[in-house]
Amino acid sequence: MIKAEFEALLDKCCAQLTTEARTTGFKSSPQFENRVREVLRDLTVAEIFEIDLSPHPQAFPDIALGDFGVEVKFTTNDTWRSVANSVLETQRIESVKHIYLLFGKMGGTPEVRWGDYEQSVIHVRTSHVPRFEVELPSGKGSVKKSLFDEMRIPYDDFRRLPMHEKMRYIRAYARKIHPDGRLWWIEEKETDEHTVPIQARLYTNLSLTEKTKLRAEAALLCPKIVKSGRSRDKYDDLVLYLLTYHGVLCHQARDLFSAGSVANPKNDDNGGVYIMRALKLIEGAMREAALTMDDALFVEYWGESVLPEKRISRWLEKADDLAQGWKPSECLFINR
C-alpha cells in the first residue's frame, strides 16, 4: 500500500468515527483508541495488515500497520491540541516508517481528523521527561509551523539522535521562543531526564485567578497533599507539576494550602484542618479542572485513565487512603 492509499483509508476511518462521535459519542481515551483499532481492522480486512488489539501500553505509535503507524489522541474539550509522546520514544516501533496523528475531539462539534505526525508536532514541553505537543489545524489558514521546521531538522533524523543531542536542539528552540526569558535548563547535561521548564515564573507574581486555577489542577493531580503535615514528600509532585508543566516556581509550597491567608482568608478563628479548609475553597476550580484537563496528565500522575466525570470521586478515594485524622470524602465535594 502506498501513502496515498493509506491516507484515503484514514479519510474513511475518520468519516466513520466522526459519525459515531456525533451519535453515540466517546467518553474516554481508551474507548476511543480501541474503536480506532476496530475500524481500521474492518477497513483493512482485505489487506495484509494485522492490528494488535492488545498492544504494549507505552508503544509508539499506538497502532502499527506495516510501514504505517497511527498515534491516537482524544479530548473531551473543544481543542485540537494535546500533550503527546515522550521525546525519548523508548518504545518506538521501528518497523513503522510513516506516522500519522488521528485525533478525536468531543468538545464543541464532535469530530475526528487526521494529520501528518511530523507536521502536527508544534511544541515541546517538560514533565518528568520532555514531551511533544501536537495540534491539528482548527480551520483554514491556521496551520502552525512544525517543531521540526522550527528546529531545522527532519523528525526522522531527530528521533535517531541520542538524548543529549536532542536536548541541544530543544535548548536552541527554547532560546528562540523565549529570547528574553530566564532558561532553567541551559547547561549541557548528559542525562535522559529534565524536570525544569523552558521559562520560569514565580508563583507569588501570578494573578489570583491563575493562582486558584493552578492550585486546583495541582491538588487534583497530587492527592498526596492531604497527607500528614509530618510527611516530607507530600508537596513534591505538586511542586514539580507547577514547575514542569507551567514553568511556575513555588518556593513555599506548604503555604499554598496551609497558610492562614489561603485556608482562612476571613480570619474567623474557627479552627479545623487547614488543608481541608483550603481545598473546600477551591472545590469549584477542582471540578472545572477535572472536566477539562488532558487525560494524559492523569495517566502520568495517577497511573490510570479516568473519565472526566469520575475524576473527583476517584480523587476522593485516593485522598481517603492518604489522609490521617480526617476523611476527605466526608468533608469535601458533598454534593457530588
C-alpha positions as CSV (number, residue, x, y, z in Angstrom):
1,M,0.0,0.0,0.0
2,I,1.3,3.4,-0.9
3,K,0.9,6.6,1.2
4,A,-2.0,8.0,-0.9
5,E,-3.9,4.7,-0.4
6,F,-3.3,4.7,3.3
7,E,-4.4,8.3,3.6
8,A,-7.6,7.5,1.7
9,L,-8.1,4.8,4.3
10,L,-7.6,7.3,7.1
11,D,-10.3,9.5,5.4
12,K,-12.8,6.7,5.6
13,C,-11.8,5.9,9.2
14,C,-12.2,9.5,10.3
15,A,-15.6,9.9,8.5
16,Q,-17.0,6.8,10.2
17,L,-15.6,7.8,13.6
18,T,-17.0,11.4,13.3
19,T,-20.4,9.9,12.6
20,E,-20.1,7.8,15.8
21,A,-18.8,10.7,17.8
22,R,-21.9,12.8,16.9
23,T,-24.3,9.9,17.6
24,T,-23.2,7.6,20.3
25,G,-20.2,9.6,21.3
26,F,-16.9,8.5,23.1
27,K,-16.3,9.0,26.8
28,S,-12.6,8.2,27.3
29,S,-9.3,7.9,25.5
30,P,-9.0,4.1,25.9
31,Q,-12.5,3.7,24.5
32,F,-11.8,5.9,21.5
33,E,-8.4,4.3,20.8
34,N,-9.9,0.8,20.9
35,R,-12.6,1.9,18.5
36,V,-10.0,3.3,16.1
37,R,-8.3,-0.1,16.1
38,E,-11.6,-1.9,15.3
39,V,-12.5,0.5,12.5
40,L,-9.0,0.2,10.9
41,R,-9.2,-3.5,11.3
42,D,-12.5,-3.7,9.5
43,L,-11.4,-1.3,6.7
44,T,-8.2,-3.3,6.1
45,V,-9.8,-6.7,6.1
46,A,-8.6,-7.4,2.5
47,E,-5.1,-6.1,3.2
48,I,-2.1,-7.7,4.7
49,F,-2.2,-5.7,7.9
50,E,-2.7,-7.3,11.2
51,I,-3.7,-5.0,14.0
52,D,-2.7,-5.8,17.6
53,L,-5.8,-5.2,19.7
54,S,-3.8,-5.5,22.9
55,P,-0.6,-3.6,22.3
56,H,2.1,-2.6,24.8
57,P,0.5,0.4,26.7
58,Q,3.6,2.6,26.0
59,A,4.2,1.6,22.4
60,F,4.7,4.4,19.9
61,P,2.9,4.8,17.7
62,D,-0.3,3.4,19.2
63,I,-1.3,1.4,16.1
64,A,1.2,-0.2,13.6
65,L,0.1,-1.3,10.2
66,G,3.2,-2.4,8.3
67,D,5.2,0.7,7.2
68,F,2.4,2.9,8.6
69,G,1.6,4.0,12.1
70,V,-1.2,5.9,13.8
71,E,-0.8,7.8,17.0
72,V,-4.2,8.4,18.6
73,K,-5.2,11.4,20.7
74,F,-8.5,12.2,22.3
75,T,-10.0,15.0,24.2
76,T,-13.4,15.9,25.7
77,N,-12.5,19.6,25.2
78,D,-13.1,21.8,22.2
79,T,-9.5,21.8,21.1
80,W,-7.2,20.2,18.6
81,R,-4.1,20.4,20.8
82,S,-2.8,17.8,23.3
83,V,0.2,16.6,25.2
84,A,1.8,13.8,23.2
85,N,4.5,11.2,23.5
86,S,7.9,11.5,25.2
87,V,10.8,12.8,23.2
88,L,12.7,9.7,24.3
89,E,10.5,7.3,22.3
90,T,11.9,4.3,24.2
91,Q,9.1,2.1,23.0
92,R,9.3,3.2,19.3
93,I,8.0,0.5,16.8
94,E,11.0,0.6,14.4
95,S,9.1,-1.2,11.6
96,V,6.9,1.9,11.2
97,K,8.2,4.4,8.6
98,H,5.3,6.9,8.2
99,I,3.4,8.1,11.2
100,Y,0.0,9.8,11.3
101,L,-1.9,11.6,14.1
102,L,-5.6,10.6,14.4
103,F,-7.4,13.0,16.8
104,G,-10.8,12.6,18.3
105,K,-12.4,15.9,19.6
106,M,-15.6,15.6,21.6
107,G,-15.9,19.2,22.7
108,G,-17.8,21.7,20.6
109,T,-18.9,19.9,17.5
110,P,-17.5,16.4,17.8
111,E,-15.2,15.4,15.0
112,V,-12.3,13.1,14.2
113,R,-9.4,14.2,11.9
114,W,-6.0,13.0,10.9
115,G,-2.8,14.8,10.0
116,D,0.9,14.0,9.3
117,Y,2.6,13.4,12.7
118,E,5.7,15.4,11.9
119,Q,3.8,18.4,10.8
120,S,1.5,18.1,13.8
121,V,4.2,18.4,16.5
122,I,4.3,22.1,17.2
123,H,6.0,22.4,20.6
124,V,8.0,20.6,23.2
125,R,7.4,20.9,26.9
126,T,8.8,19.2,30.0
127,S,7.2,16.9,32.5
128,H,9.2,14.0,34.0
129,V,10.9,13.9,30.6
130,P,10.4,16.3,27.6
131,R,7.2,15.6,25.8
132,F,5.9,16.8,22.4
133,E,2.7,18.8,22.0
134,V,0.6,18.1,18.9
135,E,-2.1,20.2,17.2
136,L,-4.2,19.8,14.2
137,P,-5.3,22.9,12.3
138,S,-8.6,24.2,13.6
139,G,-9.6,25.8,10.3
140,K,-8.3,27.2,7.0
141,G,-5.2,29.3,7.4
142,S,-4.5,28.1,10.9
143,V,-1.6,25.8,10.1
144,K,1.3,26.3,12.5
145,K,4.9,25.7,11.7
146,S,6.0,22.3,13.0
147,L,8.6,22.0,15.8
148,F,11.0,20.2,13.5
149,D,10.8,23.0,10.9
150,E,11.5,25.4,13.8
151,M,14.5,23.3,14.9
152,R,15.6,22.8,11.3
153,I,15.9,19.1,11.5
154,P,13.6,16.4,10.0
155,Y,11.7,14.4,12.6
156,D,13.2,11.1,11.3
157,D,16.7,12.5,11.9
158,F,15.8,14.0,15.2
159,R,14.3,10.8,16.7
160,R,17.5,8.8,15.9
161,L,19.7,11.2,17.9
162,P,20.9,10.3,21.5
163,M,19.1,12.2,24.1
164,H,21.9,14.7,24.9
165,E,21.9,15.6,21.2
166,K,18.2,16.1,21.1
167,M,18.5,18.4,24.1
168,R,20.8,20.7,22.1
169,Y,18.1,21.2,19.5
170,I,15.5,21.7,22.3
171,R,17.7,24.3,24.1
172,A,18.2,26.2,20.9
173,Y,14.4,26.2,20.3
174,A,13.8,27.4,23.9
175,R,16.2,30.3,23.4
176,K,14.4,31.2,20.1
177,I,10.9,31.3,21.5
178,H,12.0,33.0,24.8
179,P,14.9,35.3,23.9
180,D,14.3,37.5,26.9
181,G,13.3,34.7,29.4
182,R,15.3,33.0,32.0
183,L,16.2,29.5,31.0
184,W,16.4,26.9,33.8
185,W,18.0,24.1,31.8
186,I,20.6,26.0,29.8
187,E,23.6,24.0,31.0
188,E,24.7,20.9,29.0
189,K,23.9,17.7,30.8
190,E,24.3,14.1,29.7
191,T,21.0,13.0,31.0
192,D,17.8,11.5,29.8
193,E,15.6,13.3,32.3
194,H,14.9,17.0,32.6
195,T,12.4,18.3,35.2
196,V,12.9,22.1,34.7
197,P,10.9,24.3,32.4
198,I,11.8,26.4,29.4
199,Q,10.8,29.6,31.2
200,A,10.0,30.1,34.8
201,R,7.8,32.5,36.7
202,L,7.3,33.0,40.4
203,Y,4.0,31.8,41.9
204,T,3.9,34.9,44.1
205,N,3.8,37.1,41.0
206,L,0.7,35.4,39.4
207,S,-2.8,36.8,39.4
208,L,-5.3,35.5,41.9
209,T,-7.2,33.9,39.1
210,E,-4.2,32.0,37.8
211,K,-3.1,31.0,41.3
212,T,-6.5,29.5,42.0
213,K,-6.5,27.6,38.7
214,L,-3.0,26.2,39.2
215,R,-3.7,25.2,42.8
216,A,-6.8,23.4,41.7
217,E,-5.0,21.5,39.0
218,A,-2.1,20.6,41.2
219,A,-4.3,19.5,44.1
220,L,-6.3,17.3,41.8
221,L,-3.3,15.6,40.2
222,C,-1.4,15.3,43.5
223,P,-3.7,13.9,46.3
224,K,-0.7,13.4,48.5
225,I,-1.1,16.9,49.7
226,V,-3.7,15.6,52.2
227,K,-1.1,13.5,54.0
228,S,0.1,14.3,57.5
229,G,2.0,17.6,57.9
230,R,5.0,15.5,59.0
231,S,5.2,13.8,55.6
232,R,8.3,15.2,53.9
233,D,7.2,14.3,50.3
234,K,3.6,15.5,50.3
235,Y,4.3,18.5,48.2
236,D,7.0,17.1,45.9
237,D,4.7,16.1,43.0
238,L,2.8,19.3,43.2
239,V,5.9,21.5,43.0
240,L,7.2,19.5,40.1
241,Y,3.9,19.8,38.3
242,L,3.8,23.6,38.6
243,L,7.4,23.8,37.5
244,T,7.5,21.4,34.6
245,Y,4.0,21.9,33.1
246,H,3.5,25.6,33.8
247,G,7.0,27.0,34.4
248,V,5.9,28.2,37.8
249,L,8.3,28.2,40.7
250,C,6.7,27.9,44.1
251,H,9.4,28.1,46.8
252,Q,6.9,27.8,49.7
253,A,4.6,25.0,48.5
254,R,3.2,24.4,52.0
255,D,1.8,27.9,52.0
256,L,-0.4,27.0,49.0
257,F,-2.7,25.1,51.3
258,S,-1.7,25.6,55.0
259,A,-1.2,29.3,55.2
260,G,-3.9,31.2,57.1
261,S,-4.3,33.6,54.2
262,V,-5.3,30.6,52.0
263,A,-7.2,28.3,54.3
264,N,-8.7,31.0,56.4
265,P,-9.0,34.2,54.4
266,K,-11.8,35.6,56.6
267,N,-9.6,35.1,59.7
268,D,-12.7,33.7,61.6
269,D,-10.7,31.6,64.1
270,N,-12.9,28.6,63.5
271,G,-10.0,26.2,63.6
272,G,-10.2,22.9,61.7
273,V,-7.9,21.1,59.4
274,Y,-6.3,23.8,57.3
275,I,-5.7,21.6,54.2
276,M,-9.4,20.7,54.3
277,R,-10.5,24.3,54.5
278,A,-8.1,25.3,51.7
279,L,-9.4,22.6,49.4
280,K,-13.0,23.5,50.3
281,L,-12.5,27.0,49.0
282,I,-11.3,25.7,45.6
283,E,-13.8,22.9,45.0
284,G,-15.4,24.7,42.1
285,A,-12.0,25.1,40.4
286,M,-11.1,21.5,41.0
287,R,-14.4,20.4,39.4
288,E,-13.5,22.5,36.4
289,A,-10.0,21.1,36.3
290,A,-11.4,17.5,36.5
291,L,-13.6,18.1,33.5
292,T,-11.1,19.9,31.3
293,M,-7.6,18.6,32.0
294,D,-5.9,16.3,29.5
295,D,-6.3,12.6,30.2
296,A,-2.6,12.1,29.6
297,L,-1.9,14.0,32.8
298,F,-4.0,11.6,34.9
299,V,-2.3,8.6,33.3
300,E,1.1,10.2,34.2
301,Y,0.3,11.3,37.7
302,W,-2.3,8.7,38.8
303,G,-1.2,5.8,36.6
304,E,-4.6,5.4,35.2
305,S,-7.1,6.9,32.7
306,V,-10.3,8.2,34.4
307,L,-13.4,9.6,32.8
308,P,-13.7,13.3,33.5
309,E,-17.0,13.0,35.4
310,K,-15.5,10.3,37.7
311,R,-12.2,12.1,38.5
312,I,-13.5,13.8,41.6
313,S,-14.8,10.6,43.1
314,R,-11.5,8.8,42.2
315,W,-9.6,11.7,43.8
316,L,-11.6,11.3,47.0
317,E,-10.8,7.6,47.1
318,K,-7.1,8.3,46.8
319,A,-7.3,11.1,49.3
320,D,-9.1,9.0,51.9
321,D,-6.3,6.4,51.7
322,L,-3.7,9.1,52.4
323,A,-5.3,11.4,54.9
324,Q,-4.8,10.9,58.7
325,G,-7.2,12.2,61.3
326,W,-9.9,13.2,58.9
327,K,-11.7,11.7,55.8
328,P,-11.8,13.9,52.7
329,S,-14.9,12.2,51.3
330,E,-16.9,13.2,54.4
331,C,-15.8,16.9,54.2
332,L,-15.3,17.7,50.5
333,F,-17.5,17.6,47.4
334,I,-20.5,16.7,49.5
335,N,-22.9,17.3,46.6
336,R,-21.0,15.2,44.1
